[in-house]
Amino acid sequence: MAVNKISWQQAGHVTEPGRYMFRFGWLTVSPDDLCVWEKFPNAVFTLVKTAGTNTVAADIGEEFHLGAFELRKDAPTSEK
């Protein structure tokens, strides 16, 4: 997998928790993840592959959730 971190900008400034399809697979964004991005718009999360047992999910792409994040001061502030 080439993508291992994702910013709010890369996630399309999602505003609702949920499951979203990206080029690297499915991403589940939690309410807590959104709180971090709202408070720190330049935060970058590590993508964590979800261990799935659903064989259908394997056919449509990998599943990820957001793990640890880091704050980046060098990135320009994103607009909401």
N, CA, C and O atoms as CSV, one atom per row, in Angstrom:
chain,resi,resn,atom,element,x,y,z
A,1,MET,N,N,0.848,-1.176,0.000
A,1,MET,CA,C,0.000,0.000,0.000
A,1,MET,C,C,0.891,1.236,0.000
A,1,MET,O,O,1.773,1.363,0.850
A,2,ALA,N,N,0.674,2.130,-0.927
A,2,ALA,CA,C,1.487,3.332,-1.045
A,2,ALA,C,C,1.065,4.407,-0.043
A,2,ALA,O,O,1.903,5.181,0.419
A,3,VAL,N,N,-0.200,4.462,0.290
A,3,VAL,CA,C,-0.705,5.470,1.218
A,3,VAL,C,C,-0.654,4.898,2.630
A,3,VAL,O,O,-1.197,3.822,2.883
A,4,ASN,N,N,0.005,5.621,3.564
A,4,ASN,CA,C,-0.006,5.143,4.938
A,4,ASN,C,C,-0.424,6.227,5.921
A,4,ASN,O,O,-0.575,5.960,7.113
A,5,LYS,N,N,-0.611,7.448,5.429
A,5,LYS,CA,C,-1.106,8.555,6.250
A,5,LYS,C,C,-2.096,9.358,5.417
A,5,LYS,O,O,-2.034,9.373,4.188
A,6,ILE,N,N,-3.015,10.026,6.118
A,6,ILE,CA,C,-4.020,10.805,5.402
A,6,ILE,C,C,-4.343,12.073,6.191
A,6,ILE,O,O,-4.464,12.057,7.416
A,7,SER,N,N,-4.476,13.156,5.456
A,7,SER,CA,C,-4.844,14.439,6.051
A,7,SER,C,C,-6.331,14.673,5.818
A,7,SER,O,O,-6.979,13.957,5.054
A,8,TRP,N,N,-6.853,15.687,6.490
A,8,TRP,CA,C,-8.268,16.030,6.311
A,8,TRP,C,C,-8.516,16.488,4.880
A,8,TRP,O,O,-9.559,16.195,4.296
A,9,GLN,N,N,-7.561,17.199,4.328
A,9,GLN,CA,C,-7.687,17.652,2.936
A,9,GLN,C,C,-7.784,16.446,1.999
A,9,GLN,O,O,-8.637,16.412,1.113
A,10,GLN,N,N,-6.907,15.460,2.198
A,10,GLN,CA,C,-6.928,14.263,1.359
A,10,GLN,C,C,-8.227,13.480,1.525
A,10,GLN,O,O,-8.668,12.789,0.607
A,11,ALA,N,N,-8.836,13.594,2.706
A,11,ALA,CA,C,-10.099,12.900,2.968
A,11,ALA,C,C,-11.295,13.712,2.490
A,11,ALA,O,O,-12.440,13.330,2.734
A,12,GLY,N,N,-11.043,14.819,1.818
A,12,GLY,CA,C,-12.127,15.627,1.266
A,12,GLY,C,C,-12.867,16.451,2.299
A,12,GLY,O,O,-14.025,16.817,2.099
A,13,HIS,N,N,-12.191,16.746,3.416
A,13,HIS,CA,C,-12.806,17.514,4.508
A,13,HIS,C,C,-14.154,16.923,4.934
A,13,HIS,O,O,-15.133,17.647,5.114
A,14,VAL,N,N,-14.186,15.602,5.089
A,14,VAL,CA,C,-15.431,14.954,5.505
A,14,VAL,C,C,-15.956,15.607,6.774
A,14,VAL,O,O,-15.175,16.009,7.636
A,15,THR,N,N,-17.257,15.714,6.889
A,15,THR,CA,C,-17.867,16.389,8.032
A,15,THR,C,C,-18.749,15.464,8.867
A,15,THR,O,O,-19.254,15.859,9.918
A,16,GLU,N,N,-18.929,14.259,8.403
A,16,GLU,CA,C,-19.780,13.300,9.108
A,16,GLU,C,C,-19.013,12.001,9.333
A,16,GLU,O,O,-18.249,11.576,8.466
A,17,PRO,N,N,-19.210,11.366,10.493
A,17,PRO,CA,C,-18.620,10.043,10.685
A,17,PRO,C,C,-19.212,9.074,9.670
A,17,PRO,O,O,-20.357,9.232,9.247
A,18,GLY,N,N,-18.444,8.092,9.290
A,18,GLY,CA,C,-18.976,7.115,8.347
A,18,GLY,C,C,-17.883,6.348,7.642
A,18,GLY,O,O,-16.710,6.406,8.008
A,19,ARG,N,N,-18.298,5.638,6.633
A,19,ARG,CA,C,-17.406,4.782,5.831
A,19,ARG,C,C,-17.339,5.386,4.439
A,19,ARG,O,O,-18.366,5.596,3.793
A,20,TYR,N,N,-16.122,5.665,3.982
A,20,TYR,CA,C,-15.917,6.358,2.712
A,20,TYR,C,C,-14.988,5.548,1.816
A,20,TYR,O,O,-14.031,4.934,2.287
A,21,MET,N,N,-15.285,5.555,0.509
A,21,MET,CA,C,-14.450,4.852,-0.463
A,21,MET,C,C,-13.399,5.810,-0.993
A,21,MET,O,O,-13.721,6.909,-1.444
A,22,PHE,N,N,-12.130,5.387,-0.938
A,22,PHE,CA,C,-11.008,6.131,-1.490
A,22,PHE,C,C,-10.260,5.223,-2.446
A,22,PHE,O,O,-10.571,4.037,-2.549
A,23,ARG,N,N,-9.284,5.767,-3.142
A,23,ARG,CA,C,-8.545,4.967,-4.127
A,23,ARG,C,C,-7.794,3.800,-3.488
A,23,ARG,O,O,-7.508,2.809,-4.160
A,24,PHE,N,N,-7.470,3.906,-2.194
A,24,PHE,CA,C,-6.733,2.849,-1.505
A,24,PHE,C,C,-7.641,1.842,-0.810
A,24,PHE,O,O,-7.164,0.823,-0.311
A,25,GLY,N,N,-8.949,2.114,-0.772
A,25,GLY,CA,C,-9.899,1.217,-0.119
A,25,GLY,C,C,-10.920,1.995,0.684
A,25,GLY,O,O,-11.099,3.196,0.481
A,26,TRP,N,N,-11.588,1.308,1.594
A,26,TRP,CA,C,-12.620,1.912,2.438
A,26,TRP,C,C,-12.003,2.478,3.702
A,26,TRP,O,O,-11.132,1.857,4.311
A,27,LEU,N,N,-12.461,3.667,4.098
A,27,LEU,CA,C,-11.979,4.313,5.312
A,27,LEU,C,C,-13.164,4.613,6.220
A,27,LEU,O,O,-14.137,5.239,5.801
A,28,THR,N,N,-13.074,4.161,7.465
A,28,THR,CA,C,-14.089,4.478,8.461
A,28,THR,C,C,-13.582,5.633,9.306
A,28,THR,O,O,-12.510,5.554,9.906
A,29,VAL,N,N,-14.362,6.712,9.349
A,29,VAL,CA,C,-14.024,7.912,10.120
A,29,VAL,C,C,-14.982,7.998,11.303
A,29,VAL,O,O,-16.200,7.985,11.128
A,30,SER,N,N,-14.420,8.088,12.513
A,30,SER,CA,C,-15.240,8.132,13.723
A,30,SER,C,C,-15.512,9.573,14.143
A,30,SER,O,O,-14.851,10.493,13.660
A,31,PRO,N,N,-16.474,9.777,15.033
A,31,PRO,CA,C,-16.719,11.126,15.558
A,31,PRO,C,C,-15.473,11.711,16.243
A,31,PRO,O,O,-15.213,12.909,16.134
A,32,ASP,N,N,-14.706,10.869,16.946
A,32,ASP,CA,C,-13.477,11.343,17.603
A,32,ASP,C,C,-12.437,11.802,16.587
A,32,ASP,O,O,-11.738,12.789,16.817
A,33,ASP,N,N,-12.329,11.090,15.462
A,33,ASP,CA,C,-11.401,11.494,14.398
A,33,ASP,C,C,-11.763,12.891,13.890
A,33,ASP,O,O,-10.896,13.741,13.693
A,34,LEU,N,N,-13.057,13.104,13.685
A,34,LEU,CA,C,-13.515,14.410,13.195
A,34,LEU,C,C,-13.226,15.519,14.201
A,34,LEU,O,O,-12.881,16.636,13.816
A,35,CYS,N,N,-13.365,15.214,15.482
A,35,CYS,CA,C,-13.056,16.215,16.514
A,35,CYS,C,C,-11.595,16.646,16.432
A,35,CYS,O,O,-11.281,17.827,16.574
A,36,VAL,N,N,-10.704,15.678,16.201
A,36,VAL,CA,C,-9.278,16.018,16.065
A,36,VAL,C,C,-9.088,16.923,14.863
A,36,VAL,O,O,-8.420,17.952,14.970
A,37,TRP,N,N,-9.660,16.565,13.720
A,37,TRP,CA,C,-9.482,17.380,12.507
A,37,TRP,C,C,-10.107,18.763,12.656
A,37,TRP,O,O,-9.569,19.739,12.133
A,38,GLU,N,N,-11.228,18.864,13.356
A,38,GLU,CA,C,-11.835,20.181,13.553
A,38,GLU,C,C,-10.973,21.071,14.437
A,38,GLU,O,O,-10.888,22.279,14.217
A,39,LYS,N,N,-10.338,20.471,15.433
A,39,LYS,CA,C,-9.475,21.245,16.335
A,39,LYS,C,C,-8.094,21.480,15.732
A,39,LYS,O,O,-7.504,22.543,15.925
A,40,PHE,N,N,-7.580,20.497,15.006
A,40,PHE,CA,C,-6.251,20.565,14.391
A,40,PHE,C,C,-6.365,20.198,12.907
A,40,PHE,O,O,-6.084,19.056,12.546
A,41,PRO,N,N,-6.765,21.122,12.050
A,41,PRO,CA,C,-7.008,20.822,10.633
A,41,PRO,C,C,-5.792,20.259,9.885
A,41,PRO,O,O,-5.954,19.619,8.846
A,42,ASN,N,N,-4.595,20.486,10.394
A,42,ASN,CA,C,-3.391,19.982,9.732
A,42,ASN,C,C,-2.934,18.630,10.259
A,42,ASN,O,O,-1.890,18.129,9.840
A,43,ALA,N,N,-3.691,18.032,11.166
A,43,ALA,CA,C,-3.324,16.723,11.705
A,43,ALA,C,C,-3.326,15.684,10.585
A,43,ALA,O,O,-4.154,15.725,9.675
A,44,VAL,N,N,-2.386,14.761,10.678
A,44,VAL,CA,C,-2.278,13.670,9.709
A,44,VAL,C,C,-2.405,12.355,10.482
A,44,VAL,O,O,-1.651,12.100,11.421
A,45,PHE,N,N,-3.362,11.533,10.078
A,45,PHE,CA,C,-3.600,10.248,10.731
A,45,PHE,C,C,-2.884,9.109,10.001
A,45,PHE,O,O,-2.716,9.137,8.782
A,46,THR,N,N,-2.475,8.126,10.768
A,46,THR,CA,C,-1.948,6.887,10.208
A,46,THR,C,C,-3.127,5.994,9.847
A,46,THR,O,O,-4.064,5.839,10.630
A,47,LEU,N,N,-3.071,5.411,8.660
A,47,LEU,CA,C,-4.106,4.457,8.248
A,47,LEU,C,C,-3.802,3.103,8.867
A,47,LEU,O,O,-2.671,2.623,8.801
A,48,VAL,N,N,-4.810,2.492,9.465
A,48,VAL,CA,C,-4.659,1.182,10.082
A,48,VAL,C,C,-5.592,0.215,9.366
A,48,VAL,O,O,-6.804,0.422,9.316
A,49,LYS,N,N,-5.013,-0.836,8.818
A,49,LYS,CA,C,-5.813,-1.833,8.111
A,49,LYS,C,C,-6.665,-2.598,9.107
A,49,LYS,O,O,-6.168,-3.079,10.125
A,50,THR,N,N,-7.950,-2.705,8.806
A,50,THR,CA,C,-8.891,-3.412,9.657
A,50,THR,C,C,-8.877,-4.883,9.282
A,50,THR,O,O,-9.006,-5.245,8.113
A,51,ALA,N,N,-8.718,-5.720,10.291
A,51,ALA,CA,C,-8.754,-7.161,10.052
A,51,ALA,C,C,-10.203,-7.539,9.808
A,51,ALA,O,O,-11.021,-7.521,10.728
A,52,GLY,N,N,-10.519,-7.882,8.567
A,52,GLY,CA,C,-11.900,-8.188,8.214
A,52,GLY,C,C,-12.116,-9.670,8.009
A,52,GLY,O,O,-11.224,-10.392,7.563
A,53,THR,N,N,-13.301,-10.105,8.337
A,53,THR,CA,C,-13.665,-11.503,8.098
A,53,THR,C,C,-14.661,-11.617,6.957
A,53,THR,O,O,-15.040,-12.720,6.563
A,54,ASN,N,N,-15.083,-10.478,6.428
A,54,ASN,CA,C,-16.077,-10.472,5.355
A,54,ASN,C,C,-15.378,-10.676,4.013
A,54,ASN,O,O,-14.580,-9.833,3.605
A,55,THR,N,N,-15.661,-11.768,3.326
A,55,THR,CA,C,-15.007,-12.044,2.050
A,55,THR,C,C,-15.474,-11.094,0.956
A,55,THR,O,O,-14.744,-10.847,-0.004
A,56,VAL,N,N,-16.685,-10.559,1.095
A,56,VAL,CA,C,-17.175,-9.596,0.111
A,56,VAL,C,C,-16.326,-8.332,0.164
A,56,VAL,O,O,-16.015,-7.754,-0.878
A,57,ALA,N,N,-15.946,-7.894,1.366
A,57,ALA,CA,C,-15.127,-6.690,1.524
A,57,ALA,C,C,-13.783,-6.856,0.816
A,57,ALA,O,O,-13.245,-5.890,0.274
A,58,ALA,N,N,-13.244,-8.063,0.818
A,58,ALA,CA,C,-11.969,-8.305,0.156
A,58,ALA,C,C,-12.075,-8.098,-1.344
A,58,ALA,O,O,-11.097,-7.728,-1.994
A,59,ASP,N,N,-13.242,-8.332,-1.889
A,59,ASP,CA,C,-13.450,-8.164,-3.323
A,59,ASP,C,C,-13.578,-6.701,-3.740
A,59,ASP,O,O,-13.326,-6.367,-4.897
A,60,ILE,N,N,-13.965,-5.830,-2.816
A,60,ILE,CA,C,-14.200,-4.429,-3.176
A,60,ILE,C,C,-13.122,-3.494,-2.643
A,60,ILE,O,O,-13.220,-2.285,-2.850
A,61,GLY,N,N,-12.117,-3.996,-1.977
A,61,GLY,CA,C,-11.033,-3.168,-1.476
A,61,GLY,C,C,-10.770,-3.416,-0.010
A,61,GLY,O,O,-11.565,-4.037,0.696
A,62,GLU,N,N,-9.626,-2.908,0.430
A,62,GLU,CA,C,-9.243,-3.086,1.819
A,62,GLU,C,C,-9.989,-2.098,2.713
A,62,GLU,O,O,-10.469,-1.063,2.251
A,63,GLU,N,N,-10.075,-2.433,3.987
A,63,GLU,CA,C,-10.767,-1.612,4.983
A,63,GLU,C,C,-9.733,-0.989,5.920
A,63,GLU,O,O,-8.789,-1.656,6.344
A,64,PHE,N,N,-9.917,0.306,6.242
A,64,PHE,CA,C,-9.001,1.018,7.124
A,64,PHE,C,C,-9.783,1.867,8.111
A,64,PHE,O,O,-10.930,2.242,7.868
A,65,HIS,N,N,-9.135,2.159,9.227
A,65,HIS,CA,C,-9.625,3.179,10.142
A,65,HIS,C,C,-8.434,4.076,10.479
A,65,HIS,O,O,-7.295,3.760,10.136
A,66,LEU,N,N,-8.701,5.180,11.142
A,66,LEU,CA,C,-7.649,6.127,11.467
A,66,LEU,C,C,-7.034,5.763,12.812
A,66,LEU,O,O,-7.737,5.499,13.787
A,67,GLY,N,N,-5.702,5.756,12.840
A,67,GLY,CA,C,-4.981,5.415,14.060
A,67,GLY,C,C,-4.390,6.657,14.703
A,67,GLY,O,O,-5.063,7.677,14.848
A,68,ALA,N,N,-3.134,6.559,15.082
A,68,ALA,CA,C,-2.441,7.682,15.727
A,68,ALA,C,C,-2.329,8.849,14.756
A,68,ALA,O,O,-2.289,8.666,13.539
A,69,PHE,N,N,-2.280,10.047,15.318
A,69,PHE,CA,C,-2.136,11.226,14.467
A,69,PHE,C,C,-0.938,12.048,14.910
A,69,PHE,O,O,-0.473,11.960,16.046
A,70,GLU,N,N,-0.457,12.849,13.969
A,70,GLU,CA,C,0.616,13.787,14.281
A,70,GLU,C,C,0.174,15.170,13.826
A,70,GLU,O,O,-0.559,15.316,12.847
A,71,LEU,N,N,0.632,16.177,14.553
A,71,LEU,CA,C,0.297,17.555,14.207
A,71,LEU,C,C,1.405,18.113,13.347
A,71,LEU,O,O,2.583,17.998,13.688
A,72,ARG,N,N,1.039,18.711,12.243
A,72,ARG,CA,C,2.017,19.299,11.330
A,72,ARG,C,C,1.816,20.801,11.278
A,72,ARG,O,O,0.740,21.294,10.941
A,73,LYS,N,N,2.864,21.504,11.615
A,73,LYS,CA,C,2.797,22.961,11.584
A,73,LYS,C,C,3.187,23.515,10.227
A,73,LYS,O,O,2.846,24.654,9.906
A,74,ASP,N,N,3.907,22.720,9.411
A,74,ASP,CA,C,4.404,23.198,8.132
A,74,ASP,C,C,3.337,23.289,7.048
A,74,ASP,O,O,3.524,23.984,6.050
A,75,ALA,N,N,2.227,22.598,7.237
A,75,ALA,CA,C,1.164,22.616,6.222
A,75,ALA,C,C,0.303,23.860,6.400
A,75,ALA,O,O,0.078,24.300,7.528
A,76,PRO,N,N,-0.185,24.434,5.295
A,76,PRO,CA,C,-1.054,25.602,5.404
A,76,PRO,C,C,-2.363,25.234,6.077
A,76,PRO,O,O,-2.837,24.106,5.940
A,77,THR,N,N,-2.944,26.162,6.793
A,77,THR,CA,C,-4.225,25.924,7.462
A,77,THR,C,C,-5.309,25.706,6.415
A,77,THR,O,O,-5.464,26.497,5.484
A,78,SER,N,N,-6.044,24.632,6.582
A,78,SER,CA,C,-7.124,24.294,5.644
A,78,SER,C,C,-8.375,25.051,6.023
A,78,SER,O,O,-8.644,25.300,7.198
A,79,GLU,N,N,-9.145,25.417,4.990
A,79,GLU,CA,C,-10.419,26.067,5.254
A,79,GLU,C,C,-11.463,25.004,5.498
A,79,GLU,O,O,-11.394,23.916,4.927
A,80,LYS,N,N,-12.431,25.313,6.346
A,80,LYS,CA,C,-13.519,24.361,6.629
A,80,LYS,C,C,-14.631,24.546,5.635
A,80,LYS,O,O,-15.639,23.843,5.699
